[in-house]
Amino acid sequence: MKTSIEFIQGDISQVVVDMTVNAAIGPITHGREKDVEQLAACHLGCLDQAVEQGARSIAFPVISPGYPVAEASVIAVGAVHGWLLNHPDALDRILFVLPDARTLQAYRSAHQARGRRGRPQ
């Protein structure tokens, strides 16, 4: 089964998934390579933990609310796409639950850009 990556605007406590991420690593606004790596590593670690716990679905909030949305979306979505290359059947559903329309659009745009480059959809 192909993993579904979905993006919605709403309240993460209201979604039905096996695992919900409740984390914040920010605010980070420095744009340093270490910041990028830390934000990506947070997503990767959560995905690994979900699989270790036997989850088939996971929901992410905006993990670093202090990070610029355009950059954070590219990092978060890129990390998930990269992880799926190595774990194509590990999860059924990955859901990003986002707080507003602007953030939702940024994450969807990052996902579409990854798809155009031949990454998992």
N, CA, C and O atoms as CSV, one atom per row, in Angstrom:
chain,resi,resn,atom,element,x,y,z
A,1,MET,N,N,0.839,-1.176,0.000
A,1,MET,CA,C,0.000,0.000,0.000
A,1,MET,C,C,0.887,1.243,0.000
A,1,MET,O,O,1.874,1.302,0.733
A,2,LYS,N,N,0.548,2.205,-0.796
A,2,LYS,CA,C,1.281,3.458,-0.872
A,2,LYS,C,C,0.877,4.357,0.294
A,2,LYS,O,O,-0.305,4.477,0.616
A,3,THR,N,N,1.861,4.982,0.918
A,3,THR,CA,C,1.589,5.888,2.032
A,3,THR,C,C,0.899,7.148,1.540
A,3,THR,O,O,1.328,7.759,0.560
A,4,SER,N,N,-0.157,7.530,2.214
A,4,SER,CA,C,-0.882,8.753,1.913
A,4,SER,C,C,-0.296,9.887,2.758
A,4,SER,O,O,-0.162,9.754,3.975
A,5,ILE,N,N,0.053,11.004,2.107
A,5,ILE,CA,C,0.476,12.210,2.819
A,5,ILE,C,C,-0.641,13.225,2.635
A,5,ILE,O,O,-0.993,13.581,1.510
A,6,GLU,N,N,-1.195,13.688,3.754
A,6,GLU,CA,C,-2.345,14.587,3.705
A,6,GLU,C,C,-2.065,15.856,4.502
A,6,GLU,O,O,-1.259,15.866,5.432
A,7,PHE,N,N,-2.755,16.921,4.109
A,7,PHE,CA,C,-2.604,18.224,4.748
A,7,PHE,C,C,-3.984,18.783,5.021
A,7,PHE,O,O,-4.803,18.905,4.111
A,8,ILE,N,N,-4.245,19.122,6.280
A,8,ILE,CA,C,-5.526,19.715,6.630
A,8,ILE,C,C,-5.305,20.897,7.577
A,8,ILE,O,O,-4.283,20.984,8.257
A,9,GLN,N,N,-6.268,21.789,7.605
A,9,GLN,CA,C,-6.281,22.868,8.583
A,9,GLN,C,C,-7.214,22.443,9.692
A,9,GLN,O,O,-8.347,22.044,9.425
A,10,GLY,N,N,-6.759,22.521,10.940
A,10,GLY,CA,C,-7.644,22.133,12.019
A,10,GLY,C,C,-6.950,21.921,13.339
A,10,GLY,O,O,-5.851,22.419,13.581
A,11,ASP,N,N,-7.615,21.176,14.178
A,11,ASP,CA,C,-7.188,20.889,15.537
A,11,ASP,C,C,-6.642,19.462,15.580
A,11,ASP,O,O,-7.375,18.505,15.334
A,12,ILE,N,N,-5.363,19.325,15.890
A,12,ILE,CA,C,-4.724,17.999,15.864
A,12,ILE,C,C,-5.362,17.041,16.872
A,12,ILE,O,O,-5.306,15.825,16.685
A,13,SER,N,N,-5.965,17.573,17.934
A,13,SER,CA,C,-6.592,16.683,18.920
A,13,SER,C,C,-7.878,16.046,18.399
A,13,SER,O,O,-8.436,15.151,19.035
A,14,GLN,N,N,-8.342,16.507,17.246
A,14,GLN,CA,C,-9.586,15.997,16.686
A,14,GLN,C,C,-9.390,14.973,15.569
A,14,GLN,O,O,-10.371,14.439,15.052
A,15,VAL,N,N,-8.144,14.690,15.186
A,15,VAL,CA,C,-7.911,13.747,14.093
A,15,VAL,C,C,-7.771,12.325,14.636
A,15,VAL,O,O,-7.353,12.116,15.775
A,16,VAL,N,N,-8.126,11.371,13.808
A,16,VAL,CA,C,-8.043,9.967,14.198
A,16,VAL,C,C,-6.839,9.341,13.501
A,16,VAL,O,O,-6.861,9.080,12.299
A,17,VAL,N,N,-5.800,9.110,14.279
A,17,VAL,CA,C,-4.578,8.461,13.818
A,17,VAL,C,C,-4.046,7.606,14.961
A,17,VAL,O,O,-4.497,7.728,16.100
A,18,ASP,N,N,-3.080,6.737,14.649
A,18,ASP,CA,C,-2.491,5.887,15.679
A,18,ASP,C,C,-1.560,6.666,16.611
A,18,ASP,O,O,-1.470,6.354,17.799
A,19,MET,N,N,-0.862,7.685,16.073
A,19,MET,CA,C,0.091,8.437,16.872
A,19,MET,C,C,0.012,9.914,16.508
A,19,MET,O,O,-0.016,10.277,15.332
A,20,THR,N,N,-0.025,10.757,17.534
A,20,THR,CA,C,-0.027,12.204,17.343
A,20,THR,C,C,1.253,12.769,17.927
A,20,THR,O,O,1.618,12.459,19.062
A,21,VAL,N,N,1.928,13.591,17.156
A,21,VAL,CA,C,3.149,14.235,17.632
A,21,VAL,C,C,2.742,15.472,18.421
A,21,VAL,O,O,1.914,16.265,17.973
A,22,ASN,N,N,3.330,15.624,19.592
A,22,ASN,CA,C,3.108,16.808,20.405
A,22,ASN,C,C,4.486,17.320,20.794
A,22,ASN,O,O,5.010,16.996,21.860
A,23,ALA,N,N,5.064,18.129,19.907
A,23,ALA,CA,C,6.440,18.563,20.119
A,23,ALA,C,C,6.627,19.978,19.620
A,23,ALA,O,O,5.927,20.436,18.717
A,24,ALA,N,N,7.575,20.657,20.217
A,24,ALA,CA,C,7.985,21.970,19.724
A,24,ALA,C,C,9.479,22.095,19.951
A,24,ALA,O,O,9.961,21.877,21.062
A,25,ILE,N,N,10.210,22.441,18.912
A,25,ILE,CA,C,11.655,22.618,19.067
A,25,ILE,C,C,12.065,24.063,18.899
A,25,ILE,O,O,13.248,24.380,19.020
A,26,GLY,N,N,11.120,24.951,18.623
A,26,GLY,CA,C,11.441,26.340,18.330
A,26,GLY,C,C,11.224,27.219,19.540
A,26,GLY,O,O,11.052,26.701,20.643
A,27,PRO,N,N,11.225,28.511,19.378
A,27,PRO,CA,C,11.335,29.140,18.066
A,27,PRO,C,C,12.774,29.162,17.552
A,27,PRO,O,O,13.712,29.457,18.292
A,28,ILE,N,N,12.917,28.852,16.302
A,28,ILE,CA,C,14.205,28.893,15.631
A,28,ILE,C,C,14.025,29.736,14.378
A,28,ILE,O,O,13.197,29.421,13.524
A,29,THR,N,N,14.779,30.774,14.274
A,29,THR,CA,C,14.663,31.632,13.103
A,29,THR,C,C,16.019,32.001,12.536
A,29,THR,O,O,16.114,32.913,11.715
A,30,HIS,N,N,17.057,31.319,12.952
A,30,HIS,CA,C,18.415,31.688,12.548
A,30,HIS,C,C,18.785,31.199,11.153
A,30,HIS,O,O,19.665,31.780,10.517
A,31,GLY,N,N,18.133,30.143,10.660
A,31,GLY,CA,C,18.421,29.623,9.333
A,31,GLY,C,C,19.769,28.920,9.229
A,31,GLY,O,O,20.269,28.696,8.127
A,32,ARG,N,N,20.346,28.579,10.342
A,32,ARG,CA,C,21.638,27.877,10.316
A,32,ARG,C,C,21.411,26.426,9.910
A,32,ARG,O,O,20.322,25.880,10.089
A,33,GLU,N,N,22.448,25.814,9.364
A,33,GLU,CA,C,22.350,24.413,8.951
A,33,GLU,C,C,21.941,23.530,10.120
A,33,GLU,O,O,21.174,22.583,9.941
A,34,LYS,N,N,22.443,23.828,11.315
A,34,LYS,CA,C,22.078,23.045,12.495
A,34,LYS,C,C,20.579,23.117,12.757
A,34,LYS,O,O,19.969,22.120,13.145
A,35,ASP,N,N,19.979,24.289,12.548
A,35,ASP,CA,C,18.540,24.446,12.751
A,35,ASP,C,C,17.753,23.583,11.775
A,35,ASP,O,O,16.777,22.935,12.154
A,36,VAL,N,N,18.176,23.579,10.529
A,36,VAL,CA,C,17.523,22.770,9.492
A,36,VAL,C,C,17.626,21.294,9.862
A,36,VAL,O,O,16.640,20.560,9.797
A,37,GLU,N,N,18.811,20.869,10.244
A,37,GLU,CA,C,19.021,19.464,10.611
A,37,GLU,C,C,18.176,19.072,11.818
A,37,GLU,O,O,17.639,17.965,11.869
A,38,GLN,N,N,18.058,19.975,12.787
A,38,GLN,CA,C,17.284,19.676,13.985
A,38,GLN,C,C,15.798,19.522,13.666
A,38,GLN,O,O,15.140,18.615,14.174
A,39,LEU,N,N,15.279,20.402,12.832
A,39,LEU,CA,C,13.864,20.316,12.463
A,39,LEU,C,C,13.592,19.036,11.662
A,39,LEU,O,O,12.599,18.352,11.907
A,40,ALA,N,N,14.460,18.714,10.717
A,40,ALA,CA,C,14.303,17.479,9.943
A,40,ALA,C,C,14.419,16.258,10.855
A,40,ALA,O,O,13.632,15.318,10.739
A,41,ALA,N,N,15.391,16.271,11.757
A,41,ALA,CA,C,15.607,15.133,12.655
A,41,ALA,C,C,14.409,14.894,13.567
A,41,ALA,O,O,14.101,13.750,13.901
A,42,CYS,N,N,13.739,15.956,13.966
A,42,CYS,CA,C,12.543,15.800,14.792
A,42,CYS,C,C,11.477,15.007,14.044
A,42,CYS,O,O,10.873,14.093,14.606
A,43,HIS,N,N,11.245,15.353,12.780
A,43,HIS,CA,C,10.266,14.618,11.969
A,43,HIS,C,C,10.702,13.171,11.749
A,43,HIS,O,O,9.896,12.249,11.875
A,44,LEU,N,N,11.963,12.980,11.424
A,44,LEU,CA,C,12.464,11.631,11.170
A,44,LEU,C,C,12.363,10.755,12.416
A,44,LEU,O,O,11.968,9.592,12.338
A,45,GLY,N,N,12.721,11.320,13.558
A,45,GLY,CA,C,12.641,10.560,14.806
A,45,GLY,C,C,11.208,10.166,15.143
A,45,GLY,O,O,10.959,9.063,15.628
A,46,CYS,N,N,10.280,11.062,14.887
A,46,CYS,CA,C,8.867,10.753,15.147
A,46,CYS,C,C,8.368,9.634,14.233
A,46,CYS,O,O,7.636,8.747,14.671
A,47,LEU,N,N,8.765,9.682,12.974
A,47,LEU,CA,C,8.364,8.623,12.034
A,47,LEU,C,C,8.934,7.274,12.465
A,47,LEU,O,O,8.236,6.261,12.451
A,48,ASP,N,N,10.214,7.274,12.850
A,48,ASP,CA,C,10.833,6.026,13.321
A,48,ASP,C,C,10.128,5.503,14.568
A,48,ASP,O,O,9.876,4.304,14.691
A,49,GLN,N,N,9.815,6.404,15.485
A,49,GLN,CA,C,9.134,6.008,16.718
A,49,GLN,C,C,7.748,5.442,16.424
A,49,GLN,O,O,7.325,4.474,17.057
A,50,ALA,N,N,7.053,6.028,15.484
A,50,ALA,CA,C,5.723,5.520,15.111
A,50,ALA,C,C,5.815,4.076,14.637
A,50,ALA,O,O,5.016,3.231,15.039
A,51,VAL,N,N,6.791,3.799,13.783
A,51,VAL,CA,C,6.957,2.440,13.271
A,51,VAL,C,C,7.351,1.490,14.401
A,51,VAL,O,O,6.833,0.376,14.486
A,52,GLU,N,N,8.263,1.925,15.264
A,52,GLU,CA,C,8.680,1.081,16.392
A,52,GLU,C,C,7.507,0.744,17.307
A,52,GLU,O,O,7.472,-0.334,17.900
A,53,GLN,N,N,6.549,1.659,17.422
A,53,GLN,CA,C,5.384,1.443,18.288
A,53,GLN,C,C,4.256,0.696,17.578
A,53,GLN,O,O,3.215,0.420,18.175
A,54,GLY,N,N,4.466,0.371,16.307
A,54,GLY,CA,C,3.456,-0.378,15.563
A,54,GLY,C,C,2.356,0.480,14.970
A,54,GLY,O,O,1.338,-0.049,14.524
A,55,ALA,N,N,2.537,1.786,14.954
A,55,ALA,CA,C,1.532,2.678,14.380
A,55,ALA,C,C,1.509,2.537,12.861
A,55,ALA,O,O,2.523,2.218,12.240
A,56,ARG,N,N,0.361,2.774,12.282
A,56,ARG,CA,C,0.222,2.782,10.827
A,56,ARG,C,C,-0.094,4.181,10.313
A,56,ARG,O,O,-0.084,4.428,9.107
A,57,SER,N,N,-0.379,5.110,11.257
A,57,SER,CA,C,-0.674,6.485,10.871
A,57,SER,C,C,-0.126,7.436,11.929
A,57,SER,O,O,-0.024,7.092,13.107
A,58,ILE,N,N,0.224,8.648,11.478
A,58,ILE,CA,C,0.801,9.646,12.381
A,58,ILE,C,C,0.337,11.028,11.943
A,58,ILE,O,O,0.170,11.292,10.752
A,59,ALA,N,N,0.131,11.909,12.922
A,59,ALA,CA,C,-0.242,13.295,12.639
A,59,ALA,C,C,0.824,14.224,13.208
A,59,ALA,O,O,1.249,14.080,14.355
A,60,PHE,N,N,1.247,15.177,12.383
A,60,PHE,CA,C,2.207,16.198,12.793
A,60,PHE,C,C,1.526,17.560,12.879
A,60,PHE,O,O,0.733,17.911,12.005
A,61,PRO,N,N,1.830,18.337,13.933
A,61,PRO,CA,C,1.459,19.746,13.946
A,61,PRO,C,C,2.605,20.528,13.300
A,61,PRO,O,O,3.537,19.931,12.763
A,62,VAL,N,N,2.538,21.850,13.351
A,62,VAL,CA,C,3.709,22.653,13.011
A,62,VAL,C,C,4.665,22.476,14.178
A,62,VAL,O,O,4.380,22.932,15.285
A,63,ILE,N,N,5.794,21.822,13.948
A,63,ILE,CA,C,6.687,21.463,15.052
A,63,ILE,C,C,7.483,22.647,15.584
A,63,ILE,O,O,7.753,22.712,16.783
A,64,SER,N,N,7.856,23.564,14.740
A,64,SER,CA,C,8.632,24.713,15.203
A,64,SER,C,C,7.929,26.002,14.800
A,64,SER,O,O,8.238,26.585,13.761
A,65,PRO,N,N,6.985,26.443,15.621
A,65,PRO,CA,C,6.177,27.589,15.228
A,65,PRO,C,C,6.959,28.890,15.034
A,65,PRO,O,O,6.443,29.811,14.402
A,66,GLY,N,N,8.172,28.998,15.550
A,66,GLY,CA,C,8.965,30.201,15.364
A,66,GLY,C,C,9.758,30.216,14.078
A,66,GLY,O,O,10.344,31.238,13.721
A,67,TYR,N,N,9.783,29.115,13.390
A,67,TYR,CA,C,10.525,28.998,12.139
A,67,TYR,C,C,9.686,29.584,11.006
A,67,TYR,O,O,8.472,29.379,10.992
A,68,PRO,N,N,10.279,30.300,10.062
A,68,PRO,CA,C,9.488,30.826,8.943
A,68,PRO,C,C,8.729,29.709,8.220
A,68,PRO,O,O,9.311,28.677,7.886
A,69,VAL,N,N,7.447,29.911,7.984
A,69,VAL,CA,C,6.565,28.876,7.452
A,69,VAL,C,C,7.067,28.306,6.126
A,69,VAL,O,O,7.077,27.088,5.946
A,70,ALA,N,N,7.477,29.153,5.213
A,70,ALA,CA,C,7.926,28.670,3.899
A,70,ALA,C,C,9.113,27.723,4.043
A,70,ALA,O,O,9.164,26.690,3.376
A,71,GLU,N,N,10.058,28.066,4.900
A,71,GLU,CA,C,11.229,27.216,5.107
A,71,GLU,C,C,10.863,25.944,5.875
A,71,GLU,O,O,11.280,24.846,5.504
A,72,ALA,N,N,10.085,26.099,6.941
A,72,ALA,CA,C,9.712,24.938,7.756
A,72,ALA,C,C,8.948,23.908,6.944
A,72,ALA,O,O,9.151,22.705,7.112
A,73,SER,N,N,8.077,24.371,6.070
A,73,SER,CA,C,7.286,23.435,5.266
A,73,SER,C,C,8.179,22.625,4.338
A,73,SER,O,O,7.975,21.421,4.184
A,74,VAL,N,N,9.153,23.260,3.726
A,74,VAL,CA,C,10.072,22.553,2.827
A,74,VAL,C,C,10.896,21.530,3.608
A,74,VAL,O,O,11.101,20.408,3.146
A,75,ILE,N,N,11.361,21.917,4.781
A,75,ILE,CA,C,12.170,21.006,5.603
A,75,ILE,C,C,11.333,19.826,6.086
A,75,ILE,O,O,11.758,18.677,5.967
A,76,ALA,N,N,10.148,20.101,6.630
A,76,ALA,CA,C,9.291,19.039,7.169
A,76,ALA,C,C,8.843,18.075,6.083
A,76,ALA,O,O,8.966,16.859,6.230
A,77,VAL,N,N,8.329,18.618,5.005
A,77,VAL,CA,C,7.842,17.766,3.911
A,77,VAL,C,C,9.002,17.024,3.266
A,77,VAL,O,O,8.865,15.852,2.914
A,78,GLY,N,N,10.132,17.682,3.105
A,78,GLY,CA,C,11.308,17.024,2.528
A,78,GLY,C,C,11.792,15.872,3.386
A,78,GLY,O,O,12.172,14.821,2.869
A,79,ALA,N,N,11.779,16.069,4.698
A,79,ALA,CA,C,12.195,14.996,5.605
A,79,ALA,C,C,11.268,13.789,5.475
A,79,ALA,O,O,11.728,12.648,5.426
A,80,VAL,N,N,9.962,14.047,5.418
A,80,VAL,CA,C,8.989,12.950,5.291
A,80,VAL,C,C,9.168,12.226,3.959
A,80,VAL,O,O,9.175,10.996,3.917
A,81,HIS,N,N,9.310,12.970,2.890
A,81,HIS,CA,C,9.512,12.342,1.578
A,81,HIS,C,C,10.786,11.497,1.566
A,81,HIS,O,O,10.789,10.372,1.064
A,82,GLY,N,N,11.854,12.042,2.115
A,82,GLY,CA,C,13.107,11.289,2.171
A,82,GLY,C,C,12.977,10.017,2.991
A,82,GLY,O,O,13.495,8.968,2.607
A,83,TRP,N,N,12.288,10.110,4.116
A,83,TRP,CA,C,12.081,8.938,4.966
A,83,TRP,C,C,11.284,7.868,4.219
A,83,TRP,O,O,11.572,6.677,4.333
A,84,LEU,N,N,10.288,8.300,3.460
A,84,LEU,CA,C,9.460,7.347,2.716
A,84,LEU,C,C,10.244,6.618,1.629
A,84,LEU,O,O,9.898,5.493,1.268
A,85,LEU,N,N,11.276,7.234,1.112
A,85,LEU,CA,C,12.110,6.545,0.120
A,85,LEU,C,C,12.732,5.288,0.714
A,85,LEU,O,O,12.904,4.287,0.019
A,86,ASN,N,N,13.070,5.340,2.002
A,86,ASN,CA,C,13.691,4.209,2.685
A,86,ASN,C,C,12.689,3.318,3.412
A,86,ASN,O,O,13.026,2.204,3.812
A,87,HIS,N,N,11.473,3.795,3.585
A,87,HIS,CA,C,10.437,3.052,4.315
A,87,HIS,C,C,9.102,3.157,3.568
A,87,HIS,O,O,8.128,3.652,4.134
A,88,PRO,N,N,9.036,2.708,2.325
A,88,PRO,CA,C,7.863,2.979,1.486
A,88,PRO,C,C,6.549,2.384,1.984
A,88,PRO,O,O,5.484,2.916,1.673
A,89,ASP,N,N,6.597,1.315,2.736
A,89,ASP,CA,C,5.368,0.653,3.188
A,89,ASP,C,C,5.219,0.641,4.701
A,89,ASP,O,O,4.385,-0.089,5.237
A,90,ALA,N,N,6.021,1.446,5.394
A,90,ALA,CA,C,6.027,1.398,6.853
A,90,ALA,C,C,4.776,2.017,7.474
A,90,ALA,O,O,4.332,1.583,8.537
A,91,LEU,N,N,4.209,3.024,6.820
A,91,LEU,CA,C,3.007,3.694,7.337
A,91,LEU,C,C,1.962,3.778,6.233
A,91,LEU,O,O,2.296,3.799,5.049
A,92,ASP,N,N,0.707,3.826,6.627
A,92,ASP,CA,C,-0.379,3.995,5.665
A,92,ASP,C,C,-0.703,5.467,5.433
A,92,ASP,O,O,-1.070,5.867,4.328
A,93,ARG,N,N,-0.560,6.275,6.498
A,93,ARG,CA,C,-1.022,7.662,6.416
A,93,ARG,C,C,-0.136,8.577,7.256
A,93,ARG,O,O,0.158,8.288,8.416
A,94,ILE,N,N,0.278,9.676,6.655
A,94,ILE,CA,C,1.002,10.732,7.360
A,94,ILE,C,C,0.188,12.006,7.162
A,94,ILE,O,O,-0.073,12.423,6.033
A,95,LEU,N,N,-0.202,12.609,8.259
A,95,LEU,CA,C,-1.091,13.760,8.222
A,95,LEU,C,C,-0.403,14.965,8.861
A,95,LEU,O,O,0.128,14.870,9.968
A,96,PHE,N,N,-0.416,16.093,8.159
A,96,PHE,CA,C,0.036,17.363,8.714
A,96,PHE,C,C,-1.214,18.160,9.050
A,96,PHE,O,O,-2.022,18.457,8.171
A,97,VAL,N,N,-1.373,18.507,10.321
A,97,VAL,CA,C,-2.531,19.276,10.774
A,97,VAL,C,C,-2.038,20.684,11.075
A,97,VAL,O,O,-1.256,20.899,12.001
A,98,LEU,N,N,-2.508,21.638,10.278
A,98,LEU,CA,C,-1.919,22.968,10.265
A,98,LEU,C,C,-2.898,24.021,10.772
A,98,LEU,O,O,-4.109,23.861,10.621
A,99,PRO,N,N,-2.385,25.102,11.374
A,99,PRO,CA,C,-3.252,26.020,12.104
A,99,PRO,C,C,-4.029,27.035,11.269
A,99,PRO,O,O,-5.037,27.567,11.735
A,100,ASP,N,N,-3.580,27.313,10.045
A,100,ASP,CA,C,-4.255,28.350,9.264
A,100,ASP,C,C,-4.056,28.099,7.771
A,100,ASP,O,O,-3.254,27.257,7.366
A,101,ALA,N,N,-4.803,28.847,6.966
A,101,ALA,CA,C,-4.790,28.643,5.513
A,101,ALA,C,C,-3.429,28.926,4.895
A,101,ALA,O,O,-3.021,28.234,3.962
A,102,ARG,N,N,-2.723,29.928,5.395
A,102,ARG,CA,C,-1.397,30.263,4.851
A,102,ARG,C,C,-0.406,29.119,5.072
A,102,ARG,O,O,0.358,28.771,4.171
A,103,THR,N,N,-0.421,28.542,6.262
A,103,THR,CA,C,0.475,27.431,6.573
A,103,THR,C,C,0.080,26.196,5.771
A,103,THR,O,O,0.940,25.485,5.252
A,104,LEU,N,N,-1.208,25.948,5.672
A,104,LEU,CA,C,-1.707,24.824,4.880
A,104,LEU,C,C,-1.214,24.928,3.439
A,104,LEU,O,O,-0.725,23.947,2.879
A,105,GLN,N,N,-1.338,26.102,2.841
A,105,GLN,CA,C,-0.898,26.297,1.458
A,105,GLN,C,C,0.612,26.106,1.316
A,105,GLN,O,O,1.070,25.537,0.325
A,106,ALA,N,N,1.377,26.566,2.281
A,106,ALA,CA,C,2.834,26.399,2.225
A,106,ALA,C,C,3.211,24.927,2.241
A,106,ALA,O,O,4.079,24.508,1.476
A,107,TYR,N,N,2.581,24.137,3.094
A,107,TYR,CA,C,2.886,22.707,3.177
A,107,TYR,C,C,2.434,21.974,1.915
A,107,TYR,O,O,3.143,21.102,1.413
A,108,ARG,N,N,1.270,22.321,1.408
A,108,ARG,CA,C,0.808,21.695,0.160
A,108,ARG,C,C,1.752,22.039,-1.000
A,108,ARG,O,O,2.065,21.181,-1.824
A,109,SER,N,N,2.194,23.274,-1.058
A,109,SER,CA,C,3.114,23.695,-2.116
A,109,SER,C,C,4.444,22.949,-2.013
A,109,SER,O,O,5.005,22.528,-3.025
A,110,ALA,N,N,4.942,22.789,-0.798
A,110,ALA,CA,C,6.193,22.043,-0.607
A,110,ALA,C,C,6.024,20.594,-1.063
A,110,ALA,O,O,6.923,20.024,-1.681
A,111,HIS,N,N,4.883,20.011,-0.758
A,111,HIS,CA,C,4.591,18.628,-1.164
A,111,HIS,C,C,4.502,18.509,-2.688
A,111,HIS,O,O,5.060,17.583,-3.276
A,112,GLN,N,N,3.808,19.436,-3.315
A,112,GLN,CA,C,3.672,19.412,-4.776
A,112,GLN,C,C,5.023,19.596,-5.448
A,112,GLN,O,O,5.296,18.955,-6.463
A,113,ALA,N,N,5.872,20.458,-4.903
A,113,ALA,CA,C,7.206,20.665,-5.466
A,113,ALA,C,C,8.040,19.392,-5.376
A,113,ALA,O,O,8.788,19.072,-6.299
A,114,ARG,N,N,7.915,18.675,-4.280
A,114,ARG,CA,C,8.643,17.398,-4.135
A,114,ARG,C,C,8.136,16.386,-5.162
A,114,ARG,O,O,8.927,15.642,-5.743
A,115,GLY,N,N,6.827,16.357,-5.387
A,115,GLY,CA,C,6.243,15.426,-6.350
A,115,GLY,C,C,6.710,15.682,-7.769
A,115,GLY,O,O,6.896,14.746,-8.547
A,116,ARG,N,N,6.899,16.940,-8.106
A,116,ARG,CA,C,7.374,17.289,-9.456
A,116,ARG,C,C,8.807,16.846,-9.683
A,116,ARG,O,O,9.244,16.688,-10.823
A,117,ARG,N,N,9.536,16.646,-8.593
A,117,ARG,CA,C,10.930,16.203,-8.721
A,117,ARG,C,C,11.036,14.690,-8.637
A,117,ARG,O,O,12.138,14.160,-8.501
A,118,GLY,N,N,9.923,13.988,-8.712
A,118,GLY,CA,C,9.958,12.527,-8.751
A,118,GLY,C,C,9.980,11.867,-7.394
A,118,GLY,O,O,10.354,10.699,-7.288
A,119,ARG,N,N,9.590,12.579,-6.353
A,119,ARG,CA,C,9.553,12.031,-5.013
A,119,ARG,C,C,8.206,11.366,-4.769
A,119,ARG,O,O,7.275,11.540,-5.555
A,120,PRO,N,N,8.096,10.591,-3.664
A,120,PRO,CA,C,6.809,9.959,-3.358
A,120,PRO,C,C,5.702,10.974,-3.190
A,120,PRO,O,O,5.927,12.070,-2.675
A,121,GLN,N,N,4.511,10.615,-3.623
A,121,GLN,CA,C,3.329,11.465,-3.437
A,121,GLN,C,C,2.563,10.888,-2.306
A,121,GLN,O,O,1.513,11.416,-1.938
